[in-house]
Amino acid sequence: MARPARFEQFRWLGDKRSMRVHDADHASEACRIDELMASEQFTCFGPDTLAEARNRGFRPCPHCVTPAEG
Ligand SMILES: [Zn+2]
């Protein structure tokens, strides 16, 4: 799946509705990234790390974040 162009600088994408964070490098169809983009209920992180996402209350997406990372 192609990474959304507007997020080409970011790896970690947060869904503010579900409080899940997706790994854009491994996102699958199940992640519904296109739908997330359309909803505009996404956020990105600074620094662009999973640790920062977790600090902000996001939980790893089971579809794209590997257990080792999550
Ligand atoms: Zn995901």
PDB file of the backbone (N, CA, C, O) and the ligand in Angstrom, with CONECT records:
HET     ZN  A 101       1
ATOM      1  N   MET A   1       0.848  -1.194   0.000  1.00  0.00           N
ATOM      2  CA  MET A   1       0.000   0.000   0.000  1.00  0.00           C
ATOM      3  C   MET A   1       0.876   1.234   0.000  1.00  0.00           C
ATOM      4  O   MET A   1       1.846   1.308   0.755  1.00  0.00           O
ATOM      5  N   ALA A   2       0.550   2.195  -0.830  1.00  0.00           N
ATOM      6  CA  ALA A   2       1.348   3.412  -0.924  1.00  0.00           C
ATOM      7  C   ALA A   2       1.155   4.288   0.307  1.00  0.00           C
ATOM      8  O   ALA A   2       0.048   4.416   0.829  1.00  0.00           O
ATOM      9  N   ARG A   3       2.219   4.871   0.746  1.00  0.00           N
ATOM     10  CA  ARG A   3       2.124   5.773   1.874  1.00  0.00           C
ATOM     11  C   ARG A   3       1.450   7.070   1.426  1.00  0.00           C
ATOM     12  O   ARG A   3       1.780   7.589   0.360  1.00  0.00           O
ATOM     13  N   PRO A   4       0.525   7.599   2.204  1.00  0.00           N
ATOM     14  CA  PRO A   4      -0.116   8.857   1.799  1.00  0.00           C
ATOM     15  C   PRO A   4       0.915   9.951   1.548  1.00  0.00           C
ATOM     16  O   PRO A   4       1.810  10.163   2.366  1.00  0.00           O
ATOM     17  N   ALA A   5       0.793  10.634   0.439  1.00  0.00           N
ATOM     18  CA  ALA A   5       1.804  11.603   0.031  1.00  0.00           C
ATOM     19  C   ALA A   5       2.032  12.672   1.090  1.00  0.00           C
ATOM     20  O   ALA A   5       3.163  13.086   1.346  1.00  0.00           O
ATOM     21  N   ARG A   6       0.948  13.103   1.691  1.00  0.00           N
ATOM     22  CA  ARG A   6       1.115  14.195   2.648  1.00  0.00           C
ATOM     23  C   ARG A   6       1.810  13.745   3.919  1.00  0.00           C
ATOM     24  O   ARG A   6       2.225  14.573   4.729  1.00  0.00           O
ATOM     25  N   PHE A   7       1.940  12.426   4.100  1.00  0.00           N
ATOM     26  CA  PHE A   7       2.628  11.911   5.281  1.00  0.00           C
ATOM     27  C   PHE A   7       3.955  11.265   4.921  1.00  0.00           C
ATOM     28  O   PHE A   7       4.483  10.463   5.691  1.00  0.00           O
ATOM     29  N   GLU A   8       4.494  11.605   3.768  1.00  0.00           N
ATOM     30  CA  GLU A   8       5.726  10.940   3.369  1.00  0.00           C
ATOM     31  C   GLU A   8       6.878  11.239   4.320  1.00  0.00           C
ATOM     32  O   GLU A   8       7.864  10.503   4.345  1.00  0.00           O
ATOM     33  N   GLN A   9       6.766  12.305   5.099  1.00  0.00           N
ATOM     34  CA  GLN A   9       7.815  12.628   6.058  1.00  0.00           C
ATOM     35  C   GLN A   9       7.612  11.941   7.402  1.00  0.00           C
ATOM     36  O   GLN A   9       8.479  12.001   8.274  1.00  0.00           O
ATOM     37  N   PHE A  10       6.462  11.286   7.565  1.00  0.00           N
ATOM     38  CA  PHE A  10       6.130  10.716   8.860  1.00  0.00           C
ATOM     39  C   PHE A  10       5.928   9.218   8.766  1.00  0.00           C
ATOM     40  O   PHE A  10       5.401   8.715   7.774  1.00  0.00           O
ATOM     41  N   ARG A  11       6.348   8.508   9.802  1.00  0.00           N
ATOM     42  CA  ARG A  11       6.127   7.064   9.843  1.00  0.00           C
ATOM     43  C   ARG A  11       4.915   6.724  10.692  1.00  0.00           C
ATOM     44  O   ARG A  11       4.139   5.843  10.323  1.00  0.00           O
ATOM     45  N   TRP A  12       4.734   7.392  11.808  1.00  0.00           N
ATOM     46  CA  TRP A  12       3.693   7.023  12.758  1.00  0.00           C
ATOM     47  C   TRP A  12       2.489   7.944  12.624  1.00  0.00           C
ATOM     48  O   TRP A  12       2.609   9.164  12.728  1.00  0.00           O
ATOM     49  N   LEU A  13       1.315   7.336  12.389  1.00  0.00           N
ATOM     50  CA  LEU A  13       0.076   8.077  12.194  1.00  0.00           C
ATOM     51  C   LEU A  13      -0.916   7.700  13.290  1.00  0.00           C
ATOM     52  O   LEU A  13      -1.241   6.526  13.467  1.00  0.00           O
ATOM     53  N   GLY A  14      -1.391   8.696  14.018  1.00  0.00           N
ATOM     54  CA  GLY A  14      -2.359   8.422  15.077  1.00  0.00           C
ATOM     55  C   GLY A  14      -3.783   8.682  14.616  1.00  0.00           C
ATOM     56  O   GLY A  14      -4.054   9.669  13.932  1.00  0.00           O
ATOM     57  N   ASP A  15      -4.703   7.778  15.000  1.00  0.00           N
ATOM     58  CA  ASP A  15      -6.130   7.951  14.734  1.00  0.00           C
ATOM     59  C   ASP A  15      -6.766   8.455  16.037  1.00  0.00           C
ATOM     60  O   ASP A  15      -6.838   7.727  17.027  1.00  0.00           O
ATOM     61  N   LYS A  16      -7.215   9.688  16.018  1.00  0.00           N
ATOM     62  CA  LYS A  16      -7.730  10.309  17.239  1.00  0.00           C
ATOM     63  C   LYS A  16      -9.076   9.737  17.674  1.00  0.00           C
ATOM     64  O   LYS A  16      -9.484   9.925  18.820  1.00  0.00           O
ATOM     65  N   ARG A  17      -9.771   9.042  16.771  1.00  0.00           N
ATOM     66  CA  ARG A  17     -11.053   8.441  17.133  1.00  0.00           C
ATOM     67  C   ARG A  17     -10.853   7.163  17.923  1.00  0.00           C
ATOM     68  O   ARG A  17     -11.524   6.941  18.931  1.00  0.00           O
ATOM     69  N   SER A  18      -9.927   6.316  17.468  1.00  0.00           N
ATOM     70  CA  SER A  18      -9.702   5.026  18.112  1.00  0.00           C
ATOM     71  C   SER A  18      -8.509   5.057  19.058  1.00  0.00           C
ATOM     72  O   SER A  18      -8.293   4.118  19.825  1.00  0.00           O
ATOM     73  N   MET A  19      -7.733   6.144  19.002  1.00  0.00           N
ATOM     74  CA  MET A  19      -6.496   6.260  19.777  1.00  0.00           C
ATOM     75  C   MET A  19      -5.537   5.119  19.461  1.00  0.00           C
ATOM     76  O   MET A  19      -4.847   4.596  20.336  1.00  0.00           O
ATOM     77  N   ARG A  20      -5.516   4.744  18.166  1.00  0.00           N
ATOM     78  CA  ARG A  20      -4.554   3.767  17.687  1.00  0.00           C
ATOM     79  C   ARG A  20      -3.486   4.489  16.882  1.00  0.00           C
ATOM     80  O   ARG A  20      -3.752   5.493  16.221  1.00  0.00           O
ATOM     81  N   VAL A  21      -2.275   3.958  16.954  1.00  0.00           N
ATOM     82  CA  VAL A  21      -1.212   4.512  16.128  1.00  0.00           C
ATOM     83  C   VAL A  21      -0.804   3.469  15.092  1.00  0.00           C
ATOM     84  O   VAL A  21      -0.617   2.295  15.412  1.00  0.00           O
ATOM     85  N   HIS A  22      -0.667   3.923  13.832  1.00  0.00           N
ATOM     86  CA  HIS A  22      -0.311   3.048  12.720  1.00  0.00           C
ATOM     87  C   HIS A  22       1.124   3.304  12.278  1.00  0.00           C
ATOM     88  O   HIS A  22       1.635   4.422  12.355  1.00  0.00           O
ATOM     89  N   ASP A  23       1.752   2.231  11.813  1.00  0.00           N
ATOM     90  CA  ASP A  23       3.082   2.322  11.223  1.00  0.00           C
ATOM     91  C   ASP A  23       2.899   2.448   9.709  1.00  0.00           C
ATOM     92  O   ASP A  23       2.544   1.474   9.045  1.00  0.00           O
ATOM     93  N   ALA A  24       3.133   3.619   9.171  1.00  0.00           N
ATOM     94  CA  ALA A  24       2.876   3.854   7.745  1.00  0.00           C
ATOM     95  C   ALA A  24       3.731   2.962   6.846  1.00  0.00           C
ATOM     96  O   ALA A  24       3.372   2.707   5.697  1.00  0.00           O
ATOM     97  N   ASP A  25       4.859   2.489   7.370  1.00  0.00           N
ATOM     98  CA  ASP A  25       5.713   1.611   6.572  1.00  0.00           C
ATOM     99  C   ASP A  25       5.128   0.213   6.426  1.00  0.00           C
ATOM    100  O   ASP A  25       5.514  -0.527   5.521  1.00  0.00           O
ATOM    101  N   HIS A  26       4.196  -0.158   7.310  1.00  0.00           N
ATOM    102  CA  HIS A  26       3.657  -1.516   7.303  1.00  0.00           C
ATOM    103  C   HIS A  26       2.134  -1.537   7.294  1.00  0.00           C
ATOM    104  O   HIS A  26       1.533  -2.581   7.549  1.00  0.00           O
ATOM    105  N   ALA A  27       1.509  -0.424   7.009  1.00  0.00           N
ATOM    106  CA  ALA A  27       0.054  -0.338   7.051  1.00  0.00           C
ATOM    107  C   ALA A  27      -0.563  -1.318   6.051  1.00  0.00           C
ATOM    108  O   ALA A  27      -0.063  -1.490   4.940  1.00  0.00           O
ATOM    109  N   SER A  28      -1.665  -1.960   6.470  1.00  0.00           N
ATOM    110  CA  SER A  28      -2.378  -2.911   5.619  1.00  0.00           C
ATOM    111  C   SER A  28      -3.755  -2.344   5.287  1.00  0.00           C
ATOM    112  O   SER A  28      -4.149  -1.286   5.779  1.00  0.00           O
ATOM    113  N   GLU A  29      -4.473  -3.076   4.439  1.00  0.00           N
ATOM    114  CA  GLU A  29      -5.829  -2.656   4.099  1.00  0.00           C
ATOM    115  C   GLU A  29      -6.690  -2.525   5.352  1.00  0.00           C
ATOM    116  O   GLU A  29      -7.557  -1.655   5.436  1.00  0.00           O
ATOM    117  N   ALA A  30      -6.438  -3.403   6.326  1.00  0.00           N
ATOM    118  CA  ALA A  30      -7.244  -3.402   7.545  1.00  0.00           C
ATOM    119  C   ALA A  30      -7.082  -2.110   8.342  1.00  0.00           C
ATOM    120  O   ALA A  30      -7.932  -1.776   9.168  1.00  0.00           O
ATOM    121  N   CYS A  31      -6.009  -1.395   8.100  1.00  0.00           N
ATOM    122  CA  CYS A  31      -5.765  -0.148   8.836  1.00  0.00           C
ATOM    123  C   CYS A  31      -6.689   0.979   8.383  1.00  0.00           C
ATOM    124  O   CYS A  31      -6.911   1.943   9.115  1.00  0.00           O
ATOM    125  N   ARG A  32      -7.222   0.851   7.175  1.00  0.00           N
ATOM    126  CA  ARG A  32      -8.128   1.880   6.651  1.00  0.00           C
ATOM    127  C   ARG A  32      -7.477   3.259   6.664  1.00  0.00           C
ATOM    128  O   ARG A  32      -8.108   4.242   7.050  1.00  0.00           O
ATOM    129  N   ILE A  33      -6.226   3.330   6.245  1.00  0.00           N
ATOM    130  CA  ILE A  33      -5.515   4.603   6.249  1.00  0.00           C
ATOM    131  C   ILE A  33      -6.201   5.621   5.339  1.00  0.00           C
ATOM    132  O   ILE A  33      -6.285   6.804   5.669  1.00  0.00           O
ATOM    133  N   ASP A  34      -6.687   5.152   4.202  1.00  0.00           N
ATOM    134  CA  ASP A  34      -7.373   6.074   3.289  1.00  0.00           C
ATOM    135  C   ASP A  34      -8.591   6.701   3.967  1.00  0.00           C
ATOM    136  O   ASP A  34      -8.850   7.896   3.832  1.00  0.00           O
ATOM    137  N   GLU A  35      -9.325   5.872   4.692  1.00  0.00           N
ATOM    138  CA  GLU A  35     -10.502   6.368   5.398  1.00  0.00           C
ATOM    139  C   GLU A  35     -10.093   7.327   6.509  1.00  0.00           C
ATOM    140  O   GLU A  35     -10.769   8.325   6.756  1.00  0.00           O
ATOM    141  N   LEU A  36      -8.992   7.023   7.172  1.00  0.00           N
ATOM    142  CA  LEU A  36      -8.479   7.907   8.222  1.00  0.00           C
ATOM    143  C   LEU A  36      -8.092   9.266   7.639  1.00  0.00           C
ATOM    144  O   LEU A  36      -8.400  10.311   8.212  1.00  0.00           O
ATOM    145  N   MET A  37      -7.417   9.235   6.497  1.00  0.00           N
ATOM    146  CA  MET A  37      -7.047  10.494   5.848  1.00  0.00           C
ATOM    147  C   MET A  37      -8.291  11.316   5.523  1.00  0.00           C
ATOM    148  O   MET A  37      -8.323  12.528   5.733  1.00  0.00           O
ATOM    149  N   ALA A  38      -9.318  10.630   5.005  1.00  0.00           N
ATOM    150  CA  ALA A  38     -10.541  11.322   4.606  1.00  0.00           C
ATOM    151  C   ALA A  38     -11.247  11.939   5.807  1.00  0.00           C
ATOM    152  O   ALA A  38     -11.880  12.989   5.702  1.00  0.00           O
ATOM    153  N   SER A  39     -11.127  11.267   6.948  1.00  0.00           N
ATOM    154  CA  SER A  39     -11.814  11.748   8.148  1.00  0.00           C
ATOM    155  C   SER A  39     -11.126  12.976   8.745  1.00  0.00           C
ATOM    156  O   SER A  39     -11.742  13.772   9.453  1.00  0.00           O
ATOM    157  N   GLU A  40      -9.838  13.108   8.442  1.00  0.00           N
ATOM    158  CA  GLU A  40      -9.006  14.188   9.001  1.00  0.00           C
ATOM    159  C   GLU A  40      -8.897  14.098  10.522  1.00  0.00           C
ATOM    160  O   GLU A  40      -8.553  15.077  11.185  1.00  0.00           O
ATOM    161  N   GLN A  41      -9.189  12.927  11.067  1.00  0.00           N
ATOM    162  CA  GLN A  41      -9.046  12.729  12.516  1.00  0.00           C
ATOM    163  C   GLN A  41      -7.720  12.041  12.838  1.00  0.00           C
ATOM    164  O   GLN A  41      -7.650  11.168  13.703  1.00  0.00           O
ATOM    165  N   PHE A  42      -6.688  12.448  12.134  1.00  0.00           N
ATOM    166  CA  PHE A  42      -5.374  11.840  12.346  1.00  0.00           C
ATOM    167  C   PHE A  42      -4.437  12.870  12.968  1.00  0.00           C
ATOM    168  O   PHE A  42      -4.694  14.073  12.952  1.00  0.00           O
ATOM    169  N   THR A  43      -3.365  12.361  13.504  1.00  0.00           N
ATOM    170  CA  THR A  43      -2.335  13.240  14.022  1.00  0.00           C
ATOM    171  C   THR A  43      -0.989  12.581  13.775  1.00  0.00           C
ATOM    172  O   THR A  43      -0.908  11.371  13.561  1.00  0.00           O
ATOM    173  N   CYS A  44       0.061  13.383  13.805  1.00  0.00           N
ATOM    174  CA  CYS A  44       1.404  12.824  13.743  1.00  0.00           C
ATOM    175  C   CYS A  44       2.182  13.341  14.947  1.00  0.00           C
ATOM    176  O   CYS A  44       1.695  14.167  15.718  1.00  0.00           O
ATOM    177  N   PHE A  45       3.393  12.837  15.084  1.00  0.00           N
ATOM    178  CA  PHE A  45       4.093  13.004  16.347  1.00  0.00           C
ATOM    179  C   PHE A  45       5.460  13.667  16.159  1.00  0.00           C
ATOM    180  O   PHE A  45       6.109  13.536  15.121  1.00  0.00           O
ATOM    181  N   GLY A  46       5.859  14.371  17.190  1.00  0.00           N
ATOM    182  CA  GLY A  46       7.185  14.976  17.168  1.00  0.00           C
ATOM    183  C   GLY A  46       7.868  14.741  18.516  1.00  0.00           C
ATOM    184  O   GLY A  46       7.434  15.314  19.516  1.00  0.00           O
ATOM    185  N   PRO A  47       8.885  13.947  18.577  1.00  0.00           N
ATOM    186  CA  PRO A  47       9.516  13.195  17.474  1.00  0.00           C
ATOM    187  C   PRO A  47       8.615  12.093  16.920  1.00  0.00           C
ATOM    188  O   PRO A  47       7.695  11.619  17.587  1.00  0.00           O
ATOM    189  N   ASP A  48       8.906  11.702  15.686  1.00  0.00           N
ATOM    190  CA  ASP A  48       8.108  10.729  14.947  1.00  0.00           C
ATOM    191  C   ASP A  48       8.500   9.312  15.370  1.00  0.00           C
ATOM    192  O   ASP A  48       9.129   8.570  14.616  1.00  0.00           O
ATOM    193  N   THR A  49       8.107   8.958  16.608  1.00  0.00           N
ATOM    194  CA  THR A  49       8.473   7.651  17.157  1.00  0.00           C
ATOM    195  C   THR A  49       7.265   6.998  17.809  1.00  0.00           C
ATOM    196  O   THR A  49       6.319   7.674  18.214  1.00  0.00           O
ATOM    197  N   LEU A  50       7.309   5.667  17.906  1.00  0.00           N
ATOM    198  CA  LEU A  50       6.241   4.948  18.587  1.00  0.00           C
ATOM    199  C   LEU A  50       6.211   5.319  20.069  1.00  0.00           C
ATOM    200  O   LEU A  50       5.139   5.410  20.667  1.00  0.00           O
ATOM    201  N   ALA A  51       7.370   5.531  20.651  1.00  0.00           N
ATOM    202  CA  ALA A  51       7.417   5.906  22.065  1.00  0.00           C
ATOM    203  C   ALA A  51       6.658   7.208  22.314  1.00  0.00           C
ATOM    204  O   ALA A  51       5.935   7.332  23.302  1.00  0.00           O
ATOM    205  N   GLU A  52       6.825   8.164  21.424  1.00  0.00           N
ATOM    206  CA  GLU A  52       6.117   9.436  21.581  1.00  0.00           C
ATOM    207  C   GLU A  52       4.608   9.219  21.450  1.00  0.00           C
ATOM    208  O   GLU A  52       3.826   9.793  22.208  1.00  0.00           O
ATOM    209  N   ALA A  53       4.208   8.393  20.491  1.00  0.00           N
ATOM    210  CA  ALA A  53       2.778   8.097  20.332  1.00  0.00           C
ATOM    211  C   ALA A  53       2.216   7.478  21.601  1.00  0.00           C
ATOM    212  O   ALA A  53       1.135   7.849  22.057  1.00  0.00           O
ATOM    213  N   ARG A  54       2.951   6.537  22.164  1.00  0.00           N
ATOM    214  CA  ARG A  54       2.483   5.881  23.392  1.00  0.00           C
ATOM    215  C   ARG A  54       2.408   6.879  24.534  1.00  0.00           C
ATOM    216  O   ARG A  54       1.483   6.833  25.345  1.00  0.00           O
ATOM    217  N   ASN A  55       3.370   7.772  24.601  1.00  0.00           N
ATOM    218  CA  ASN A  55       3.352   8.796  25.652  1.00  0.00           C
ATOM    219  C   ASN A  55       2.104   9.666  25.555  1.00  0.00           C
ATOM    220  O   ASN A  55       1.613  10.186  26.557  1.00  0.00           O
ATOM    221  N   ARG A  56       1.606   9.814  24.343  1.00  0.00           N
ATOM    222  CA  ARG A  56       0.424  10.645  24.125  1.00  0.00           C
ATOM    223  C   ARG A  56      -0.873   9.847  24.199  1.00  0.00           C
ATOM    224  O   ARG A  56      -1.937  10.365  23.860  1.00  0.00           O
ATOM    225  N   GLY A  57      -0.797   8.612  24.633  1.00  0.00           N
ATOM    226  CA  GLY A  57      -1.993   7.830  24.909  1.00  0.00           C
ATOM    227  C   GLY A  57      -2.466   6.959  23.769  1.00  0.00           C
ATOM    228  O   GLY A  57      -3.542   6.368  23.859  1.00  0.00           O
ATOM    229  N   PHE A  58      -1.689   6.859  22.686  1.00  0.00           N
ATOM    230  CA  PHE A  58      -2.073   6.005  21.558  1.00  0.00           C
ATOM    231  C   PHE A  58      -1.566   4.588  21.785  1.00  0.00           C
ATOM    232  O   PHE A  58      -0.471   4.374  22.304  1.00  0.00           O
ATOM    233  N   ARG A  59      -2.407   3.606  21.375  1.00  0.00           N
ATOM    234  CA  ARG A  59      -2.030   2.206  21.470  1.00  0.00           C
ATOM    235  C   ARG A  59      -1.680   1.681  20.088  1.00  0.00           C
ATOM    236  O   ARG A  59      -2.264   2.111  19.094  1.00  0.00           O
ATOM    237  N   PRO A  60      -0.728   0.753  20.018  1.00  0.00           N
ATOM    238  CA  PRO A  60      -0.301   0.263  18.703  1.00  0.00           C
ATOM    239  C   PRO A  60      -1.416  -0.458  17.961  1.00  0.00           C
ATOM    240  O   PRO A  60      -2.146  -1.257  18.547  1.00  0.00           O
ATOM    241  N   CYS A  61      -1.543  -0.177  16.677  1.00  0.00           N
ATOM    242  CA  CYS A  61      -2.493  -0.888  15.815  1.00  0.00           C
ATOM    243  C   CYS A  61      -2.065  -2.346  15.691  1.00  0.00           C
ATOM    244  O   CYS A  61      -0.897  -2.614  15.408  1.00  0.00           O
ATOM    245  N   PRO A  62      -2.982  -3.299  15.897  1.00  0.00           N
ATOM    246  CA  PRO A  62      -2.612  -4.713  15.810  1.00  0.00           C
ATOM    247  C   PRO A  62      -2.305  -5.169  14.383  1.00  0.00           C
ATOM    248  O   PRO A  62      -1.709  -6.229  14.197  1.00  0.00           O
ATOM    249  N   HIS A  63      -2.695  -4.399  13.384  1.00  0.00           N
ATOM    250  CA  HIS A  63      -2.509  -4.808  12.000  1.00  0.00           C
ATOM    251  C   HIS A  63      -1.137  -4.440  11.446  1.00  0.00           C
ATOM    252  O   HIS A  63      -0.642  -5.106  10.536  1.00  0.00           O
ATOM    253  N   CYS A  64      -0.526  -3.409  11.970  1.00  0.00           N
ATOM    254  CA  CYS A  64       0.697  -2.918  11.329  1.00  0.00           C
ATOM    255  C   CYS A  64       1.874  -2.706  12.267  1.00  0.00           C
ATOM    256  O   CYS A  64       2.998  -2.516  11.803  1.00  0.00           O
ATOM    257  N   VAL A  65       1.645  -2.733  13.572  1.00  0.00           N
ATOM    258  CA  VAL A  65       2.750  -2.574  14.500  1.00  0.00           C
ATOM    259  C   VAL A  65       3.139  -3.953  15.009  1.00  0.00           C
ATOM    260  O   VAL A  65       2.310  -4.653  15.591  1.00  0.00           O
ATOM    261  N   THR A  66       4.356  -4.343  14.805  1.00  0.00           N
ATOM    262  CA  THR A  66       4.789  -5.681  15.197  1.00  0.00           C
ATOM    263  C   THR A  66       4.878  -5.782  16.719  1.00  0.00           C
ATOM    264  O   THR A  66       5.138  -4.788  17.396  1.00  0.00           O
ATOM    265  N   PRO A  67       4.664  -6.978  17.251  1.00  0.00           N
ATOM    266  CA  PRO A  67       4.745  -7.137  18.710  1.00  0.00           C
ATOM    267  C   PRO A  67       6.066  -6.649  19.294  1.00  0.00           C
ATOM    268  O   PRO A  67       6.096  -6.111  20.401  1.00  0.00           O
ATOM    269  N   ALA A  68       7.131  -6.830  18.570  1.00  0.00           N
ATOM    270  CA  ALA A  68       8.443  -6.411  19.081  1.00  0.00           C
ATOM    271  C   ALA A  68       8.490  -4.904  19.298  1.00  0.00           C
ATOM    272  O   ALA A  68       9.130  -4.411  20.226  1.00  0.00           O
ATOM    273  N   GLU A  69       7.794  -4.182  18.416  1.00  0.00           N
ATOM    274  CA  GLU A  69       7.785  -2.724  18.543  1.00  0.00           C
ATOM    275  C   GLU A  69       6.721  -2.249  19.510  1.00  0.00           C
ATOM    276  O   GLU A  69       6.908  -1.284  20.251  1.00  0.00           O
ATOM    277  N   GLY A  70       5.564  -2.975  19.483  1.00  0.00           N
ATOM    278  CA  GLY A  70       4.456  -2.509  20.267  1.00  0.00           C
ATOM    279  C   GLY A  70       4.526  -3.003  21.712  1.00  0.00           C
ATOM    280  O   GLY A  70       3.646  -2.689  22.514  1.00  0.00           O
TER     281      GLY A  70
HETATM  282 ZN    ZN A 101      -2.467  -0.095  11.354  1.00  0.00          ZN2+
END
